[in-house]
Every structure is written in C-alpha cells, then in structure tokens.
Amino acid sequence: MDNILLIFLCLLMGLGMQRVAAFPKSGHLALNQFIIYIALPAMALYYIPKVSISTDLLYPLGVAWIGFLSSFAFFYVIGKKLGWPNRLIGCLIITAGLGNTSFVGFPIIQALYGDEGLKTAIIVDQPGTFVVMATLGIITAGIFAKGNSNSSDIIRKILLFPPFICFVIALTMNFFKVDFNEHFDTVFQKLGATVTPLALVSVGLQLKVDKRSQHWKFLRLGLLFKLIITPAIFFLLYKILLGGKGLAVDVSVMESAMAPMITGAILASNYGLKPKLSSMMVGIGIPLSFATLAIWYFILNAF
C-alpha cells in the first residue's frame, strides 16, 4: 500500500507546486526529459536482462500488444470519421492503449493474488507494456505529432529513442544470458525507481481540472475504453473464446483494466499530443480505476 500512498502524494505535490512562484512554469519539461533520457533507459537495463522467456509469456504478453493495437484501431477509426485533429487521436491512442501495469498494477496484483500473481504482472509489464511503449508508442507519437512524418523520420526517432536503444542492448544481453555486475545493477535500479515519482509530479504540475474544458468528452471516452472496454475485450478473448483458466489468465485480465500508463502520458506530452488531456487521463484515471478494478475482480471471481 506504500506505492498507492506515493501515487496520491506525488500527484498532490505536483498540484501544489503549480502555486509555488519559485518553481518554473515549464518545470515539468525538465522532469520529462530526465525520465525519457535517464530513468527509463536505466529501468530497461535493470529489468530486461532478467526476464525469463518461455511460452508462459503468451497470455500476459498479449495484454500490452493487443491492447495497444485495439486502442489504435478504435480511436483512429472514430477520430478520422469525426474529423478529430491528429494530435488528439494520437493522445488517446497512447494514453488509452498503455496501462499502468507496474506502479499501480504490482501492488494491487500482489494484494489480490500474492507473489505468484506478481510474477505474471512483471511479465505483463516488462516485455509487454514497456516494450510496446518504446516501439509502437514512439511510432504512434511520431506519426501523429505532426501528421506528416515520413517513414525515415519515424525509424530515426525509434532508433534514437533512448529507452529503445537500451532495450535493444538489454534484450541482446538477455539472449546471451549475461547481466551487469551488482554495482551497475544497483545504480540502474535506483535510477529506474525515479520514473514513477517524477512522472507523477510532472503529471500533477500539468493537471488542471477545468469544468468548462473541451477535453471532458474525450476524457470520458478515453477512460471508458481503457477501464471498461479493454478489459472486456480480454475477458471475452481469454476466458470465453479461448477458455483460459488459472492465475495467469485472471492476472492478465486485471492488468488490462489498470489506469493509463504514467510514462505513456509523459511520452504523449513530450510530443505535444494534447498534454492537458494526457495529464487528465492519468490524474483522473488512477483514482477512478480503483472502483472499476473492484468490479472486474468481482466478475472474474464469479466466473
């Protein structure tokens, strides 16, 4: 529960710092750059070499990849039909397509399913959500940031995206069964641990709840897709169509129901994809998700 407390404290600190004159108005930009260029690469270098690759990955891996592709199809079709600007479409694809499978997901899954459930949650997050963010996420951000990026620009952005570079290095190390020594490992772990508190403070700095904002209708649709439609897709696919049973399936469905990914919102904001809406998706989505997660847990227990 310490992680849950930290979530709300960091969000509140970010909100409070909006009123501190000494703190620069663009301070969240510096935090975002630190996350992108230092903290996320460190996280990849710490976790990816340690992932055990096997067929057990299929159900939890599908959560991130199928979830993001479903979000892309949903918001692209609706957005183009309704004439939405590209930045709005890109924002909703990324924030509704990436779940907070680690910082919110880990403590909740551990509380509900114990350490065995946490093992599945780690698979959902590291080779799943994190990799999707560093590949499909950056591709989507590059396409929708200006709406006219050519393939060479997108490829260059992916290859030069620091978390992706470190992911490739870490995946190569995993393939050859090598890892960093304990000193480097400790440094990467501590740097990676800064992702969530800094990202949450950054979200708080950008979060402005304006009742007259034009973002509310898009926020409602984005959270409806992320918290209700996405887990419904996986419930029908995994439990009904494929007849999946057991802990791995239940944890995968619960992870698909998590609130929007904090670093996904940071990525969207960093590319200018509706930063205010990105922050609202996280800032309002996280507390709202506690209620919807309880509903999905009840549904899974009933079946």
Stockholm file with secondary structure:
# STOCKHOLM 1.0

chainA/1-303         MDNILLIFLCLLMGLGMQRVAAFPKSGHLALNQFIIYIALPAMALYYIPKVSISTDLLYPLGVAWIGFLSSFAFFYVIGKKLGWPNRLIGCLIITAGLGNTSFVGFPIIQALYGDEGLKTAIIVDQPGTFVVMATLGIITAGIFAKGNSNSSDIIRKILLFPPFICFVIALTMNFFKVDFNEHFDTVFQKLGATVTPLALVSVGLQLKVDKRSQHWKFLRLGLLFKLIITPAIFFLLYKILLGGKGLAVDVSVMESAMAPMITGAILASNYGLKPKLSSMMVGIGIPLSFATLAIWYFILNAF
#=GR chainA/1-303 SS CHHHHHHHHHHHHHHHHTTCTTSCTTHHHHHHHHIIIIIHHHHHHHHGGGCCCSGGGHHHHHHHHHHHHHHHHHHHHHHHHHTCCHHHHHHHHHHHHSBCTTTTHHHHHHHHHHHHHHHHHHHHIIIIIIHHIIIIIHHHHHHHHHSCCCHHHHHHHHHHCHHHHHHHHHHHHHHTTCCCCHHHHHHHHHHHTTHHHHHHHHHHHHCCCCTTCTTHHHHHHHHHIIIIIHHHHHIIIIIIISCCCSHHHHHHHHHHTSCBCHHHHHHHHHTTSCHHHHHHHHHHHHHHHHHHHHHHHHHHHHC
#=GC SS_cons         CHHHHHHHHHHHHHHHHTTCTTSCTTHHHHHHHHIIIIIHHHHHHHHGGGCCCSGGGHHHHHHHHHHHHHHHHHHHHHHHHHTCCHHHHHHHHHHHHSBCTTTTHHHHHHHHHHHHHHHHHHHHIIIIIIHHIIIIIHHHHHHHHHSCCCHHHHHHHHHHCHHHHHHHHHHHHHHTTCCCCHHHHHHHHHHHTTHHHHHHHHHHHHCCCCTTCTTHHHHHHHHHIIIIIHHHHHIIIIIIISCCCSHHHHHHHHHHTSCBCHHHHHHHHHTTSCHHHHHHHHHHHHHHHHHHHHHHHHHHHHC
//
